[in-house]
């Protein structure tokens, strides 16, 4: 998975796409006598066009937010210092330390923090931009090869399937792959539903509070919730604590309520959509995601559970694992 998948991914994607759109290609061929390669290219280009539109919108929005943050760095710095002063006064109330000692202690770390942002993080944004630009060019190359492969495979798909059926490994590999694809589809569908529900709850909560970036923040928290260990509490709990420090108890309480609702939602939906349908305990999913991230990087969120499914199905087919 780690070493072979990057090499075969364009052709694997092409096969999955052709398999999904082959009924539509057949209909176009029978009804309008359109060549299968041309039909495949039209369908794929239409899908890509829709995806590019949404991707362009997302990238432009992200660039706009980054520019706004950089242009208003002084405003955020001033707000941070104001919050720090409030925090110092609060700490002085609940401890026996002198006010000037706390101010000096917090001030030193705050100064270091701002220096890191101004001297390291912001200047490195350009370097990261170039890194992601190279990655984007590599992704475009993969998509180009996938597109060509879809057109070529669509022409000979039926004959290609017939050749595969003649292989001595077809039945065994076919069983494993079909079961993994079915289980993987269930897992991805379940995660997307859970993330969509949690993201929607967060968006509604932030709109209620009048947050101008409710949509972006809600989607971000929804995506974070799929990661092991992190979850919605990574953002919502510190945010609530900050609000309580600033004596904005209503907003702090709303953030805590949103966190409780999202936590209960995942606790209810995860066993229902993942545990029962895949026959796996939720802890197994968390473990495989964590191990997957350590092995594959960020792609391990998907590849970790997928690897587990492959291991289970291969073990069942080999007779090592006899449980259904």
N, C-alpha and C positions, 0 to 999 in steps of 0.2 A: 504493500500500500504506500509506504513512504517513498520508495525508490522507483517503482514501476508506474505508479499513477500519474506523476507529472509528465512522463514520456508518452503514455497512451491516452491522456485525457482528451485531446481533440477528437480522436477517433471513437472513443467511448461516448463522448457527448453527441457526436454525429449519429452513432448507432441508436442512442436513446431518442434523439429528435426524430429520426426517420421512422423509428418504431411507433412513436406517438402520432406522427402526422400521416403515416401510410394510409389509413382509411380515407382521409380527406384527399390525398393524392390519387387514390384509386377512383374516387367519385369524380374528380375533375377529369381524369383520363377517360372514364366511361362516358361521361355526359358531354364534355367539350372536346375530347380527343387532344387534350393538352399533354405535351410530353412530360414524363414524370420528373425529369431533371428540372425543367422550367417551372413546373408546379411547385416543387420543393423550394426552389429559389424565391418564388413569389411569396410563399407562406412564411419562410424564414425571414425574408426582408421585411415583411409586414410586422412580424413579432419584434424584430430588432429595432424597427422604427419606433414602436411604442415604448420599448425599453430605453432607447436613447433619449426620447423625450423626457421620461421621468428621471433618468440619470442626469441629464443636462440641468433640469430644474433643481435637483438635489445638490449638484456641485455648485451651481450659481448661488444657491441659498447658503451653502457652507462657506463659500468665499466671502459673501456679504457679511456673515456673522464674524468671520475671522478679521476682516477689515475693520468692522465696527469695534471689535475687542482691542485691536492694535491702536486704533485712533483714540480710544477712550481709556487707555491704560492708566493715565493720570487720575481719571475719575474713579476707577476701580481701586487704585492705590490709596486714594483719599478715603474711600469707603472702608477699606481694610484697616486703615489707621484709626478711624472713628470706632469701628467695631472692637479693635484692640483696646482702646481706651475704656470702652464700656466693660470689656472682659476683665481688665485690670482692676477697675473699681469693684466689680462683683467678687473677684478673687480676694481682694483686700477685706471685703465684708465677711467672708466665710473662713478666712485664715488669720493667723497672728502675724503674718509678714508685714513689714513696713511698705507703704505705697511706692516709694522710690525704688525699693529692691525689686518689687514685681515689675515695675515699669522698665527698669534696666534689663531684667531677665527676658521679658517678652520683647522689648525693643531690639535686643541683639539678634534674636532669632527671626524677628520680622524683617530686619534689615538684610540678613543673610538670604531670607526667602525672596525678597524683592530683587536682590542682586542676581540670584539664580535665574529669575524670570527675565530680567532685562539684559543680562550679559550672556546667558547660555541658551535659554529656551527660545526666545524671540529670534536671535541671530541664526539658530539652527533650523528655523522653520523653512528657510530657503533650501538648506541641504536635504531636509526631509522631502520638500517639494520635488527636488530633482530625483531623489530616490524613487518616489512614487510615480514620477513621470516615466522613468525607465521601466518600472513595473507595469505601467499602463501600456507602454509600447509593446512589451512582451505579451500582455493580455490581448492586444489587438492582433498580434501575430497568431496567437492560439485561436482566436475567433475567426480569422481569415482561413486558416487551415481547416477548422471545423466546418465553415460555410462551404468550402470546396468539397470536403469529404461528404457532406450531406447531399449535395447535388450528384456526385458520382455514385454514392451508395443507393440513392433513391432510384436511379436508373435500373440497377441490377438487384434490388432488394429481395425479390422473390427467389431469384436464382441463388443469391448469397445465402438465404435461409436454407435452401435445398442442399447446398454444399455443406453447410454446418451440420445439418441433420445426418449426413453420412459419416460424420466423425464418430469414432468409438467412445469419445468423451462427452458427446453431445447430451446424452440423457442425464448423466451424473452432474455435469457442470450446469446444465439447464435447470435441473431441480434446485441446486444450490442458489444460482443467480436469481431465479424467479422468486424463491422464498425470501431471499435477502432484499430484492427490489420491493416486494410486497411489504415486508416488515419495515424497510427503510422509508418507504412512502408513508406508512402509518406514523412513524416517528416524526418525520419532517412535517407532515400535516398537523400532527398534534402540537408540535413546538410552535408552528406558525399561528395556530388558533390561540394557544395560550399567550404568546407574545402580543397578538393583536388585541386580545381581551384586556390584558394588563396595560398595554400602551393606551388603549381607549379610556380605561379608568383614570390613568394619570393625566391624559389630555383634558378630560372633563373636570378633574380636580383643579388643574392649573388654570383652565378657563374660568372656573368659579372664583379663583383668587385674582383674576385679571392679569395673569402673566402673559406678556406680549409674545413670548417664544413657547407658548404652551404646546404647539404641534411638534416642534423639534425636540423639546425636552421630554415630552411624553413618549415619542418614538425611541429616543435614546435610552430612556429608562426601561422601556419594553424590551429592547435588544439586550441590555445589560442583565435583565432578569433571567435570560437563557443561560448565562454563564454560571458555572459552579462557584459556590462560596459567595460571589458578589451579590446579585439580586437587587431588588429595588431599595432595600434598606441601606445600601452603600451610599446612595445619594440622599434619600428622603430623611433618614435618621439624623445625620449631621446637619442637614438643612433645618430640621425641626429644632435641634439643640441651639443652633445659631439664633433662630427666631425667639426662642425662650430667653436666651441671654439678652436679646435686644428688647425684651418685655413685649414682644408682639405675639401674645399668647394665642390669639385666634388663628393666625397663620401657622404657627408651630403645631397647634392641635390638628389643623386640617392636614398638614404633611404627615403627621403620625396616623391619622385616620386613613389616608390614602395608602400608607405603607401596610397597615393592618389588613385593609380590604384586598390589596394585591397579594399579600402573603397567604391569606385564606383562600383566595381564588386559585393560586397555584397548588396549594395543598389539596384542594377539592378536584381540580381538573387533571392534574398530573397522573394520579393513580387511575382515573377514569379513562383517559385517552392513551396513556402509555403503558402503565402497569398491566391492566387487564388485557389489552389487545396484543401486547408483545410478550406477555408472560414474564416480565422482568420487574424486580423491585425498583422503586425510585432511586434507592441508594446505589444500585448497580449502574444506573444511567449517569448519576453524578460522578461515580468512580471512573467510568469509561471516558467521560468528558474531560476530567482532570488529567488522567493518564494520556488521553489523546492530545491535549494542549501541550503537554511536556514532550510528546514524541513528534507531533506534526506542526506545532505552532497553533495559530488561531484557527486554522482549518480543522484542528482536532475536535472542535465542538460538534462537527458533523462526522468526521472520519473516525473518531474514537468509538461512538456507538455502532457505526457501520462495521468497523473491524470486529467488534464483539459479535455482531450478527453473523459475519462471515465465519468466525471461529466456531460458533455454535452450530451453524448449518453444516460446515465441513465435518465437525465432530459427529453430528447425527448421521450424515451420509456414510461416514467411515465406520459407524457402529460403535464409536467410543461413548457417545452420549445416547442413551436409549429413551430418556424422558421426552414426552411430546412438548 
